[in-house]
Amino acid sequence: MITAGMLGLMIVVLGLRVSAIRRSAHVSLGDGGNPLLEERIRAHGNAVETIPIALILLGLAERALGQPWYLVAMAVVLVVSRLIHPIGMARPSPNAARVLGILGTWSVIGILALILIGSGIRLCRACLLGA
């Protein structure tokens, strides 16, 4: 819940940053050719594209496994990764913050997906053997 709350607030802050530039640049739709607006739109968009699946996977893993230390560690990595990614988006590319932010996010998503596949296979096997 803490992870979801923190990441939810992060999405709101990133969205407010987009809105602030839209108002000051008088751009209603798109980026109007404004590089700062484009960067903020993508930072917000990237968060919205990756955070929901990460939270779904994390929630399912917690439901299946409880809260072992490695799920807590992945939640921390996810929050830190999502915090540093928009910092990297605001800097010339390539840069460490952007790369580490997305690699951390993808790693957490990939590891959680593998954990859930393994848990699902074990559960299915137990169901089939018990039937």
C-alpha positions as YAML, in Angstrom:
chain: A
units: angstrom
residues:
- id: 1
  name: MET
  ca: [0.00, 0.00, 0.00]
- id: 2
  name: ILE
  ca: [2.82, 2.39, 0.81]
- id: 3
  name: THR
  ca: [4.48, 1.71, -2.55]
- id: 4
  name: ALA
  ca: [1.21, 2.25, -4.43]
- id: 5
  name: GLY
  ca: [0.53, 5.45, -2.53]
- id: 6
  name: MET
  ca: [3.99, 6.85, -3.17]
- id: 7
  name: LEU
  ca: [3.87, 5.98, -6.86]
- id: 8
  name: GLY
  ca: [0.33, 7.37, -7.16]
- id: 9
  name: LEU
  ca: [1.52, 10.70, -5.75]
- id: 10
  name: MET
  ca: [4.46, 10.61, -8.14]
- id: 11
  name: ILE
  ca: [2.09, 10.28, -11.11]
- id: 12
  name: VAL
  ca: [0.08, 13.25, -9.82]
- id: 13
  name: VAL
  ca: [3.22, 15.40, -9.42]
- id: 14
  name: LEU
  ca: [4.44, 14.48, -12.91]
- id: 15
  name: GLY
  ca: [1.00, 15.32, -14.32]
- id: 16
  name: LEU
  ca: [0.96, 18.68, -12.53]
- id: 17
  name: ARG
  ca: [4.37, 19.46, -14.05]
- id: 18
  name: VAL
  ca: [2.88, 18.84, -17.51]
- id: 19
  name: SER
  ca: [-0.11, 21.05, -16.74]
- id: 20
  name: ALA
  ca: [2.08, 23.90, -15.49]
- id: 21
  name: ILE
  ca: [4.04, 24.03, -18.76]
- id: 22
  name: ARG
  ca: [0.85, 23.64, -20.83]
- id: 23
  name: ARG
  ca: [-0.64, 26.69, -19.08]
- id: 24
  name: SER
  ca: [2.47, 28.83, -19.38]
- id: 25
  name: ALA
  ca: [3.07, 27.84, -23.03]
- id: 26
  name: HIS
  ca: [-0.65, 28.02, -23.95]
- id: 27
  name: VAL
  ca: [-0.58, 24.50, -25.42]
- id: 28
  name: SER
  ca: [-3.83, 22.57, -25.04]
- id: 29
  name: LEU
  ca: [-3.01, 19.41, -27.00]
- id: 30
  name: GLY
  ca: [0.29, 17.78, -27.92]
- id: 31
  name: ASP
  ca: [3.56, 19.47, -27.13]
- id: 32
  name: GLY
  ca: [3.28, 22.49, -29.43]
- id: 33
  name: GLY
  ca: [6.92, 22.03, -30.43]
- id: 34
  name: ASN
  ca: [7.98, 22.88, -26.88]
- id: 35
  name: PRO
  ca: [10.90, 20.59, -25.91]
- id: 36
  name: LEU
  ca: [10.33, 21.04, -22.16]
- id: 37
  name: LEU
  ca: [6.67, 20.13, -22.54]
- id: 38
  name: GLU
  ca: [7.58, 17.10, -24.65]
- id: 39
  name: GLU
  ca: [10.04, 15.93, -21.97]
- id: 40
  name: ARG
  ca: [7.48, 16.32, -19.20]
- id: 41
  name: ILE
  ca: [4.75, 14.62, -21.22]
- id: 42
  name: ARG
  ca: [7.03, 11.62, -21.78]
- id: 43
  name: ALA
  ca: [8.21, 11.48, -18.16]
- id: 44
  name: HIS
  ca: [4.56, 11.39, -17.06]
- id: 45
  name: GLY
  ca: [3.60, 8.99, -19.84]
- id: 46
  name: ASN
  ca: [6.43, 6.61, -19.06]
- id: 47
  name: ALA
  ca: [5.36, 6.51, -15.41]
- id: 48
  name: VAL
  ca: [1.74, 5.84, -16.38]
- id: 49
  name: GLU
  ca: [2.87, 3.12, -18.80]
- id: 50
  name: THR
  ca: [5.05, 1.22, -16.33]
- id: 51
  name: ILE
  ca: [3.80, 1.83, -12.78]
- id: 52
  name: PRO
  ca: [0.37, 0.13, -13.08]
- id: 53
  name: ILE
  ca: [1.72, -3.22, -14.30]
- id: 54
  name: ALA
  ca: [4.50, -3.13, -11.70]
- id: 55
  name: LEU
  ca: [1.94, -2.52, -8.93]
- id: 56
  name: ILE
  ca: [-0.37, -5.26, -10.22]
- id: 57
  name: LEU
  ca: [2.51, -7.75, -10.25]
- id: 58
  name: LEU
  ca: [3.73, -6.62, -6.82]
- id: 59
  name: GLY
  ca: [0.24, -6.90, -5.34]
- id: 60
  name: LEU
  ca: [-0.28, -10.38, -6.79]
- id: 61
  name: ALA
  ca: [3.13, -11.49, -5.52]
- id: 62
  name: GLU
  ca: [2.36, -10.17, -2.04]
- id: 63
  name: ARG
  ca: [-1.00, -11.93, -2.08]
- id: 64
  name: ALA
  ca: [0.64, -15.21, -3.08]
- id: 65
  name: LEU
  ca: [3.80, -14.99, -0.95]
- id: 66
  name: GLY
  ca: [3.18, -12.52, 1.85]
- id: 67
  name: GLN
  ca: [5.86, -9.90, 2.33]
- id: 68
  name: PRO
  ca: [9.23, -11.64, 2.11]
- id: 69
  name: TRP
  ca: [12.26, -9.36, 2.22]
- id: 70
  name: TYR
  ca: [12.87, -9.64, -1.52]
- id: 71
  name: LEU
  ca: [9.41, -8.23, -2.38]
- id: 72
  name: VAL
  ca: [10.02, -5.32, -0.01]
- id: 73
  name: ALA
  ca: [13.40, -4.79, -1.68]
- id: 74
  name: MET
  ca: [11.77, -4.82, -5.13]
- id: 75
  name: ALA
  ca: [9.22, -2.25, -3.95]
- id: 76
  name: VAL
  ca: [12.07, 0.00, -2.80]
- id: 77
  name: VAL
  ca: [13.94, -0.47, -6.10]
- id: 78
  name: LEU
  ca: [10.73, 0.35, -7.99]
- id: 79
  name: VAL
  ca: [10.11, 3.59, -6.07]
- id: 80
  name: VAL
  ca: [13.74, 4.72, -6.37]
- id: 81
  name: SER
  ca: [13.80, 3.82, -10.07]
- id: 82
  name: ARG
  ca: [10.62, 5.77, -10.73]
- id: 83
  name: LEU
  ca: [11.99, 8.76, -8.77]
- id: 84
  name: ILE
  ca: [15.26, 8.97, -10.69]
- id: 85
  name: HIS
  ca: [13.82, 8.30, -14.16]
- id: 86
  name: PRO
  ca: [12.12, 11.73, -14.58]
- id: 87
  name: ILE
  ca: [15.32, 13.39, -13.32]
- id: 88
  name: GLY
  ca: [17.12, 11.65, -16.17]
- id: 89
  name: MET
  ca: [14.41, 12.66, -18.64]
- id: 90
  name: ALA
  ca: [15.22, 16.30, -17.85]
- id: 91
  name: ARG
  ca: [18.89, 15.84, -18.75]
- id: 92
  name: PRO
  ca: [20.63, 15.28, -22.09]
- id: 93
  name: SER
  ca: [20.53, 11.66, -23.14]
- id: 94
  name: PRO
  ca: [22.06, 9.24, -22.45]
- id: 95
  name: ASN
  ca: [22.53, 9.69, -18.72]
- id: 96
  name: ALA
  ca: [22.78, 7.40, -15.73]
- id: 97
  name: ALA
  ca: [19.55, 8.49, -14.01]
- id: 98
  name: ARG
  ca: [17.41, 7.76, -17.03]
- id: 99
  name: VAL
  ca: [19.10, 4.44, -17.79]
- id: 100
  name: LEU
  ca: [19.10, 3.25, -14.17]
- id: 101
  name: GLY
  ca: [15.50, 4.39, -13.71]
- id: 102
  name: ILE
  ca: [14.14, 2.37, -16.58]
- id: 103
  name: LEU
  ca: [16.44, -0.63, -16.05]
- id: 104
  name: GLY
  ca: [15.39, -0.77, -12.40]
- id: 105
  name: THR
  ca: [11.73, -0.59, -13.37]
- id: 106
  name: TRP
  ca: [12.03, -3.24, -16.09]
- id: 107
  name: SER
  ca: [14.06, -5.49, -13.78]
- id: 108
  name: VAL
  ca: [11.41, -5.36, -11.07]
- id: 109
  name: ILE
  ca: [8.64, -6.04, -13.60]
- id: 110
  name: GLY
  ca: [10.56, -8.94, -15.14]
- id: 111
  name: ILE
  ca: [11.51, -10.53, -11.82]
- id: 112
  name: LEU
  ca: [7.97, -10.21, -10.45]
- id: 113
  name: ALA
  ca: [6.58, -11.74, -13.65]
- id: 114
  name: LEU
  ca: [8.92, -14.72, -13.30]
- id: 115
  name: ILE
  ca: [8.05, -15.14, -9.61]
- id: 116
  name: LEU
  ca: [4.35, -15.16, -10.45]
- id: 117
  name: ILE
  ca: [4.78, -17.62, -13.32]
- id: 118
  name: GLY
  ca: [6.69, -19.95, -11.01]
- id: 119
  name: SER
  ca: [4.10, -19.60, -8.25]
- id: 120
  name: GLY
  ca: [1.30, -20.18, -10.74]
- id: 121
  name: ILE
  ca: [2.93, -23.33, -12.11]
- id: 122
  name: ARG
  ca: [3.39, -24.71, -8.59]
- id: 123
  name: LEU
  ca: [-0.23, -23.91, -7.74]
- id: 124
  name: CYS
  ca: [-1.54, -25.49, -10.96]
- id: 125
  name: ARG
  ca: [0.59, -28.57, -10.40]
- id: 126
  name: ALA
  ca: [-0.78, -28.93, -6.87]
- id: 127
  name: CYS
  ca: [-4.34, -28.53, -8.17]
- id: 128
  name: LEU
  ca: [-3.83, -31.13, -10.91]
- id: 129
  name: LEU
  ca: [-2.20, -33.62, -8.56]
- id: 130
  name: GLY
  ca: [-4.90, -33.15, -5.97]
- id: 131
  name: ALA
  ca: [-7.72, -33.58, -8.50]
...
